[in-house]
Amino acid sequence: MTDITARLALPLLESGQAQKEVTHNEALARLDLAVQASVLASGLSTPPVAPADGQAWIVGDSPTGAWTGQGRAVAGWTVGGWRFVAPFEGMAVWSVADALVLRFIAGAWVAGRVTATRLVVGGVPVVGPQQAPIAAPIGGATVDVEARTTISVILQTLRSHGLIAG
C-alpha cells in the first residue's frame, strides 16, 4: 500500500484493486483508534500482555516487542492485532490514567496544557488576555490613600478579567 492519506496514513483504495475490503477495513480500524482518541496510559515501552479489543496506549520513546519502531504513536489493540497512528502536531488524546487531555506539541506529548484566548464559563467570559502589571504602592504621606488607589486598580483588573462582576 503506497497510497495513503496525509495525516492519519489511512490506506487508500486503488482502481481495480482486488480485495478492497481489506484496505477499507484497515482504514476503518485506524479511524476507530484515532477519532475521539482515548488511551489508558502514556509513555509505555512494553506492550501489555493481554490487551482487550479497542484498548489503546501512547507508546514511549524506546518501545520494545510488537511496539518496536513506533515511539510516541498511539497503539491500539484490535481483533487483527496492533494498529498504530503516528502523532501529528496538535493531535489530542484523552488519557484515562491522567484524567487529562494530552496534546502532541513540538514532537512530544504534553499533558494538561490548555491554550486559549479567552475562558468562557456559562456564557460569561471569566479570563482574558493578561493585563499590564499593577505597580506596588511606594512612599506617600498618607498610606490609606495609596492603599485605596492600589485596591481600586486590583478590583478594576479583576473586573476586566471577568473574575468578579463589574
N, C-alpha and C positions, 0 to 999 in steps of 0.2 A: 504494500500500500504506500504509494508515494504521494498521492493527492490527499492533503489534509487541510483542515480549517486553520486559520492563522492563530487564534487564541487558545483553543482547547485541544488542538491537534486531533480533531474528530475525523475519522476516515470518511472520505467522500466516495460515493458510488461512481463507477466508471461506465461509460457507454458500452453496452454489450457484455458487461461483466456477468460471469456465472456466479451462482450462489450469492446474490445481492443481499440476502437476509443475514449473512454472516457479517458483512460490513455494516449494515444498518443496525443490527443488534449490538455490535461493538460500540457504535456511536451512541446508542441509547444508554448502554451501561456506563459510559463515561459521563454523559449528561446527567444521569441519575446521581453520580458521585459529585459532580461539580455545581449543579444548580441548587441554591439554598444549602450549601455545603455545611455539614456538621461533623466534627471529629470528636472521638472520645478523649484524645490527648494529643500533645505535640512533642516533637523532639525525640521520638523513639528511634533507636538504631536497629533494633531487632524486631522482626515481625512477631505478632502474637501467635501462640501455639494453636489455639482453636478459635479463630475469629468467626463471628456469625455473619451471615449474608447481610450486606448493607452497612456493616460497621466500617468506620474509616479513621485514619490517623494521619498526622503530619509527620513525615519521615525526618529524622535528624540529619545532621551534617555528614555522618560517617556510617551509612547503613550497611548491614550485612545480610547474608542469606538471600531470600527472594527479593529483598529491597535494595540489593547492591546496585549502585548507579542511579538511584532515584532520590538522592539527597534533596530535602526540602519539599518534595512532591506531596500531594495528597494521595494516600494509598487507601484504596477501598477493596474490601473482600466481596467477591461476587460468586455465584454458582460456578462460573468459569475460571475462578482463580483471582489473583491480584490484578487490579486495574490502577493506573496512575494518571494523575492530572498534574502536569508541570505548572507551578505557580507563575503568575504574571503580575506585574506592577499594579497594585491596588486591589488585588483579589482579596475577598473577605471570606472568613470561615468562622463558624461558631465553635468554640471549644467547650465541650461539656465539663471537662475537668477543671477548667479555669473559670467557667461561667462568664466568659468574656468573648468579644469578637477579636479574632486575630486577623491582622492585615499584612499582606506581603508588601514591604516597603524597602526599596534600595537593596534588594537581594536577601532580605531576612524577614522572618515572621515576627511581628510586633504585637504584643498583647495589650488590649485595653486602651489604645490611643484613639481619641476622638478628635477629628479635625472638623471645625465648622466656623462659619462666620457669625452665627447667632444661635443661641439656645432658646427655644420657644417651648414653654410648658403650659398646657391647657389653653393654647391660643395667645398666651401672654409672653412677649419677649422678656426674658429674665437676665440674660447675659449677652453682651455685645462686644464689639472691639474694645481693647484696653484703652482707657483714657490716659491723659497725661498724669504724671505723679502729682501728689499733693505735698506741697512744701511743709516741712516741720516748722512749728512756731519757734521763733527765736526772739530774744530780748523783749523789749516793751516794758513800759512803766506799769501798765495795768494788765495783769495776767488774765483776768476774766474776759476782757475784750478780745484778746488774742485767742484764747481758748474757744470762745463763742464763734469767732470767724473760722477757725480751723474745723470745728464741729459742723458748721454750716457747709463748708466745702466738702467734707466727708459725706454728709447727708445728700448733697446735690449729686455727688459722684455715684453713690449707691442708687439714687433715683434714676440717673441717666443709664445705669446698667440694668435697670429694671429689678433690682434686688429688693427695693422697697417701693411702695406706691408713692406717687407724687403728691 
